[in-house]
């Protein structure tokens, strides 16, 4: 059981995924805050058996960790309200583009901050979360960051620039997979199977492929070759990828995502 007091500012999907993980990891002192949606706040309080508040500033001084689970554009205002009431808390943000440098410039000197980037699979405890701690984060605080992140999946510690560059791949790319899955599901339904069956087929294909991809025994190119026999049906399909310059398209997609995150 962990007695650290954690305040989560925000009550959206990511906040709820984190709360779910925290409760599973036996963090017992969790409070959630939300100003704009009282109904959602009450729902989260009831669902996860956590304390809630609409006046989060009044509770900061009692906390060990404050997690900012809100859109990037909300941070400027929240940080301006947070700075005057801090008493040596660890501040964590889960927002794209809100890096350690951004936080350290807007909070009191010496504040321990961390930038973490989970993805929506955190709701299933299957996120791959990237994180970078600020220069003032102690070993003990980093331990608790890792414990929190382990509760929602796997994690990797990287530097700030790597986090910026890899966010499109670990944070946004699930939407690319879902977009592909939607096309496959719709195509499967054309054969007469139900939506449920079509979704099961595609989901298991993706799950199995992910397991193969995660194998340390084979490189990704070899996995492609195992499926795509020369002159076979899969090779014919992959030639269409080449025809439409799939690799270049994906590079353009990731670049667009990266550039937007920097704004």
VENDASUL-V505904 format. One record per backbone hydrogen bond with DSSP energy under -0.5 kcal/mol. NH is the residue of the N-H (numbers start at 1). CO is the residue of the C=O. E is the energy in kcal/mol with one decimal. If there is no record, write none. Layout:
nh=NH co=CO e=E
nh=NH co=CO e=E
//
This chain:
nh=2 co=26 e=-2.7
nh=6 co=4 e=-0.5
nh=6 co=29 e=-2.8
nh=7 co=65 e=-2.7
nh=8 co=6 e=-0.5
nh=8 co=31 e=-3.1
nh=9 co=7 e=-0.6
nh=9 co=67 e=-2.8
nh=10 co=8 e=-0.8
nh=10 co=33 e=-3.2
nh=16 co=12 e=-2.5
nh=17 co=13 e=-2.2
nh=18 co=14 e=-2.4
nh=19 co=15 e=-2.5
nh=20 co=16 e=-2.5
nh=21 co=17 e=-2.0
nh=22 co=18 e=-2.8
nh=23 co=19 e=-2.6
nh=24 co=20 e=-1.9
nh=25 co=21 e=-2.0
nh=26 co=23 e=-1.4
nh=27 co=22 e=-2.8
nh=28 co=2 e=-1.7
nh=28 co=26 e=-0.8
nh=29 co=2 e=-0.5
nh=29 co=4 e=-0.5
nh=30 co=28 e=-1.0
nh=31 co=6 e=-2.7
nh=32 co=51 e=-2.4
nh=33 co=8 e=-2.8
nh=34 co=53 e=-1.6
nh=41 co=37 e=-2.0
nh=42 co=38 e=-2.3
nh=43 co=39 e=-1.9
nh=44 co=40 e=-2.6
nh=45 co=41 e=-2.5
nh=46 co=42 e=-2.2
nh=47 co=43 e=-2.7
nh=48 co=44 e=-2.4
nh=49 co=45 e=-1.0
nh=50 co=45 e=-1.0
nh=51 co=30 e=-1.6
nh=53 co=32 e=-1.7
nh=58 co=55 e=-1.3
nh=59 co=56 e=-1.8
nh=60 co=56 e=-0.8
nh=60 co=57 e=-0.5
nh=62 co=59 e=-1.2
nh=63 co=60 e=-2.1
nh=64 co=5 e=-2.4
nh=65 co=5 e=-2.2
nh=66 co=90 e=-2.9
nh=67 co=7 e=-3.1
nh=68 co=66 e=-0.6
nh=68 co=92 e=-3.7
nh=69 co=9 e=-2.0
nh=69 co=67 e=-1.0
nh=70 co=68 e=-0.7
nh=74 co=71 e=-1.6
nh=75 co=72 e=-1.6
nh=78 co=74 e=-1.9
nh=79 co=75 e=-3.3
nh=80 co=76 e=-1.5
nh=81 co=77 e=-1.4
nh=82 co=78 e=-2.2
nh=83 co=79 e=-2.5
nh=84 co=80 e=-0.5
nh=85 co=82 e=-1.4
nh=86 co=82 e=-0.6
nh=86 co=83 e=-1.0
nh=90 co=64 e=-2.3
nh=91 co=89 e=-0.5
nh=91 co=112 e=-2.7
nh=92 co=66 e=-2.9
nh=92 co=90 e=-0.5
nh=93 co=114 e=-2.1
nh=94 co=68 e=-1.9
nh=98 co=95 e=-1.2
nh=99 co=97 e=-1.4
nh=103 co=99 e=-2.0
nh=104 co=100 e=-2.8
nh=105 co=101 e=-1.7
nh=106 co=102 e=-0.8
nh=106 co=103 e=-1.0
nh=107 co=103 e=-0.9
nh=111 co=108 e=-1.9
nh=112 co=89 e=-0.6
nh=113 co=111 e=-0.6
nh=114 co=91 e=-2.0
nh=115 co=132 e=-2.3
nh=116 co=93 e=-2.7
nh=116 co=114 e=-0.5
nh=117 co=130 e=-3.3
nh=122 co=119 e=-2.1
nh=123 co=120 e=-1.8
nh=124 co=121 e=-1.7
nh=125 co=122 e=-1.5
nh=126 co=121 e=-2.7
nh=127 co=152 e=-2.5
nh=129 co=127 e=-0.6
nh=129 co=154 e=-2.9
nh=130 co=117 e=-1.7
nh=131 co=156 e=-2.2
nh=132 co=115 e=-2.3
nh=134 co=113 e=-3.2
nh=137 co=134 e=-1.5
nh=142 co=138 e=-2.5
nh=143 co=139 e=-2.0
nh=144 co=140 e=-1.7
nh=145 co=141 e=-2.2
nh=146 co=142 e=-2.5
nh=147 co=143 e=-2.1
nh=148 co=144 e=-2.4
nh=149 co=145 e=-2.6
nh=150 co=146 e=-2.5
nh=151 co=147 e=-1.0
nh=151 co=148 e=-0.5
nh=152 co=149 e=-1.4
nh=153 co=150 e=-0.8
nh=154 co=127 e=-2.8
nh=156 co=129 e=-2.3
nh=158 co=131 e=-2.5
nh=158 co=156 e=-0.5
nh=163 co=159 e=-2.1
nh=164 co=160 e=-2.1
nh=165 co=161 e=-2.2
nh=166 co=162 e=-2.4
nh=167 co=163 e=-1.5
nh=169 co=166 e=-0.8
nh=170 co=166 e=-2.5
nh=171 co=167 e=-2.8
nh=172 co=167 e=-1.3
nh=173 co=168 e=-1.2
nh=175 co=172 e=-1.8
nh=176 co=172 e=-0.7
nh=176 co=173 e=-0.5
nh=177 co=173 e=-2.2
nh=178 co=174 e=-2.5
nh=179 co=175 e=-2.2
nh=180 co=176 e=-2.1
nh=181 co=177 e=-2.7
nh=182 co=178 e=-2.5
nh=183 co=179 e=-1.6
nh=184 co=180 e=-2.2
nh=185 co=181 e=-3.0
nh=186 co=182 e=-2.4
nh=187 co=183 e=-2.1
nh=188 co=184 e=-2.5
nh=189 co=185 e=-2.2
nh=190 co=186 e=-0.9
nh=190 co=187 e=-0.5
nh=191 co=188 e=-1.7
nh=192 co=189 e=-1.8
nh=193 co=188 e=-0.8
nh=198 co=194 e=-2.8
nh=199 co=195 e=-2.5
nh=200 co=196 e=-2.2
nh=201 co=197 e=-2.6
nh=202 co=198 e=-2.2
nh=203 co=199 e=-2.8
nh=204 co=200 e=-2.4
nh=205 co=201 e=-2.0
nh=206 co=202 e=-2.4
nh=207 co=203 e=-2.6
nh=208 co=204 e=-2.9
nh=209 co=205 e=-2.3
nh=210 co=206 e=-2.4
nh=211 co=207 e=-1.9
nh=212 co=208 e=-2.1
nh=213 co=209 e=-2.7
nh=214 co=210 e=-1.8
nh=215 co=212 e=-1.2
nh=223 co=219 e=-1.7
nh=224 co=220 e=-2.0
nh=225 co=221 e=-2.2
nh=226 co=222 e=-2.0
nh=227 co=223 e=-1.1
nh=227 co=224 e=-0.7
nh=228 co=224 e=-2.6
nh=229 co=227 e=-1.2
nh=232 co=229 e=-2.6
nh=236 co=232 e=-1.8
nh=237 co=233 e=-1.8
nh=238 co=234 e=-2.6
nh=239 co=235 e=-1.6
nh=240 co=236 e=-0.8
nh=240 co=237 e=-0.8
nh=241 co=237 e=-1.2
nh=242 co=238 e=-2.0
nh=243 co=239 e=-2.2
nh=244 co=240 e=-2.1
nh=245 co=242 e=-1.5
nh=246 co=241 e=-2.3
nh=249 co=245 e=-2.4
nh=250 co=246 e=-2.5
nh=251 co=247 e=-2.0
nh=252 co=248 e=-2.4
nh=253 co=249 e=-2.5
nh=254 co=250 e=-2.6
nh=255 co=251 e=-2.2
nh=256 co=252 e=-2.4
nh=257 co=253 e=-2.0
nh=258 co=254 e=-2.4
nh=259 co=255 e=-2.7
nh=260 co=256 e=-2.0
nh=261 co=257 e=-2.0
nh=262 co=258 e=-1.2
nh=263 co=259 e=-0.6
nh=263 co=260 e=-1.0
//
